[in-house]
Amino acid sequence: MFGTRRLSLTVGATAVMATMVAACGGDTSSSSSSGPASSSGSPAASTAAAPAAAILNLTGATTKVDLDASTAMVLQQNGVSVAPVAPATAAMANGTVEVSFPITAGYAAIYPMTSLPFVRGTFSHSGGITFSAGGKTLTATDFVVNPGTSTLTATVGGKGVPLLDVDGSQVKMTSDSSGVHLDGAVAKLSTVAASALNSTFGVSLFKQGIPVGVVHITAMGTADPGGAASAQVEQLSGQSTSVDIDPATAGVLQKNGVSVAPVAPATASMANGGLTVSFPITNGYVAVFPQSSLPFLRGFISHDGGLTFTAGGKSITVTDFMVNPGNSELYGTVGGSGAVVPLLDIDGSKVVMTTDSAGAIHLDGAVAKLSATAASALNSTFGVTLFTAGIPLGVVHIIATAVAA
């Protein structure tokens, strides 16, 4: 998005990560995650030392959870079943049921133990989990892990919610040719998730802090080009990413009978002389670097809502958008398949970044263009050749704020 240079993640880079943790131990507790509040009471971005190593764009592999045996037994005794949502899978491993969720995209950085939290970033997954009991179900999908704030959020009923609290006090890191491994964190049910499960099934069985299982993460991807961030936000919480739809593209779609509608809680309105679609930001991590250290904005931003394209009685829905400014991509989940795909290529050559009086970061002027993957999916769905890679969807405006300390 901002002049990214691509590098390969080498065993040497992962060895630096492993050496850092082996020497210092690990703790990803959320107590040190937030930056200081500004004088206006709004959270301010924190400054940061250079990470020992970082992955600019995560491209795999998996997050696995070894389900807690005691919790699994209690669920079984109370008639509650837990099943993976494809492409997540379940298998017996380490003497218990292990559920695996493919990592789709994200950003991760390793910092010295003197600069806690030492693991920072966010990364997303495909698949999910369905809880079933008494003829009722609750499904959570599209998990987003923020190791810096020790949280896992998920999409439930079309909205992003904090699903798990992650205790990383016993985490261990190693590395090999398959990637970086983080093992030993314990996932526990959040207050919001416990309340949602109790409400769905009409019980009082679920409590905040119930251990769900032990987490094992294997990550790989494109290495970060390095440098020290001038500022960073450990956890984004609002506001939105908006796209001013390109008038010419909108005209072509209308002429060919293709309608585009937002999926709640995304909204559409007339603004800036045309149609603007807005997607609420739910989570993320952003590090801002000097413009001489491209890409100058790195991290990962997740959203609620989505878009539905409809034509000739057929439709295709994409939701849960995730923006990786470091590699100039917007990803989304294709409805019905659970697959996470690159939807838009983002040209940030003319982007302008400002900060308002409340401390919110504004990024304006990037242009979103249809990716080859998205063009192919749309043509296949509607049986046309109308969509091609590079079609301008519109101009992007991001307003991001941080979670208060």
HELIX and SHEET records of a PDB file:
HELIX    1   1 VAL A   11  CYS A   24  1                                  14    
HELIX    2   2 SER A   30  SER A   32  5                                   3    
HELIX    3   3 ALA A   69  GLN A   77  1                                   9    
HELIX    4   4 THR A  191  PHE A  201  1                                  11    
HELIX    5   5 PRO A  247  LYS A  255  1                                   9    
HELIX    6   6 ALA A  372  PHE A  382  1                                  11    
SHEET    1   A10 SER A  81  VAL A  85  0                                        
SHEET    2   A10 GLY A 128  ALA A 133 -1                                        
SHEET    3   A10 LYS A 136  ASN A 146 -1                                        
SHEET    4   A10 VAL A 119  HIS A 125 -1                                        
SHEET    5   A10 THR A  96  ILE A 110 -1                                        
SHEET    6   A10 ALA A  53  LEU A  67 -1                                        
SHEET    7   A10 PRO A 211  ALA A 223 -1                                        
SHEET    8   A10 GLY A 179  LEU A 189 -1                                        
SHEET    9   A10 LYS A 159  ASP A 167 -1                                        
SHEET   10   A10 THR A 151  VAL A 156 -1                                        
SHEET    1   B 9 SER A  81  VAL A  85  0                                        
SHEET    2   B 9 GLY A 128  ALA A 133 -1                                        
SHEET    3   B 9 LYS A 136  ASN A 146 -1                                        
SHEET    4   B 9 VAL A 119  HIS A 125 -1                                        
SHEET    5   B 9 THR A  96  ILE A 110 -1                                        
SHEET    6   B 9 ALA A  53  LEU A  67 -1                                        
SHEET    7   B 9 PRO A 211  ALA A 223 -1                                        
SHEET    8   B 9 GLY A 179  LEU A 189 -1                                        
SHEET    9   B 9 LYS A 172  ASP A 176 -1                                        
SHEET    1   C 6 SER A  81  VAL A  85  0                                        
SHEET    2   C 6 GLY A 128  ALA A 133 -1                                        
SHEET    3   C 6 LYS A 136  ASN A 146 -1                                        
SHEET    4   C 6 VAL A 119  HIS A 125 -1                                        
SHEET    5   C 6 THR A  96  ILE A 110 -1                                        
SHEET    6   C 6 THR A  89  ALA A  93 -1                                        
SHEET    1   D 9 ALA A 231  VAL A 233  0                                        
SHEET    2   D 9 GLY A 274  VAL A 288 -1                                        
SHEET    3   D 9 LEU A 236  ILE A 245 -1                                        
SHEET    4   D 9 PRO A 392  ALA A 402 -1                                        
SHEET    5   D 9 ILE A 361  LEU A 370 -1                                        
SHEET    6   D 9 VAL A 340  ASP A 347 -1                                        
SHEET    7   D 9 GLU A 329  VAL A 334 -1                                        
SHEET    8   D 9 LYS A 314  ASN A 324 -1                                        
SHEET    9   D 9 LEU A 297  HIS A 303 -1                                        
SHEET    1   E 3 ALA A 231  VAL A 233  0                                        
SHEET    2   E 3 GLY A 274  VAL A 288 -1                                        
SHEET    3   E 3 THR A 267  ALA A 271 -1                                        
SHEET    1   F 6 ALA A 231  VAL A 233  0                                        
SHEET    2   F 6 GLY A 274  VAL A 288 -1                                        
SHEET    3   F 6 LEU A 236  ILE A 245 -1                                        
SHEET    4   F 6 PRO A 392  ALA A 402 -1                                        
SHEET    5   F 6 ILE A 361  LEU A 370 -1                                        
SHEET    6   F 6 VAL A 352  THR A 355 -1                                        
SHEET    1   G10 ALA A 231  VAL A 233  0                                        
SHEET    2   G10 GLY A 274  VAL A 288 -1                                        
SHEET    3   G10 LEU A 236  ILE A 245 -1                                        
SHEET    4   G10 PRO A 392  ALA A 402 -1                                        
SHEET    5   G10 ILE A 361  LEU A 370 -1                                        
SHEET    6   G10 VAL A 340  ASP A 347 -1                                        
SHEET    7   G10 GLU A 329  VAL A 334 -1                                        
SHEET    8   G10 LYS A 314  ASN A 324 -1                                        
SHEET    9   G10 GLY A 306  ALA A 311 -1                                        
SHEET   10   G10 SER A 259  VAL A 263 -1                                        
END                                                                             
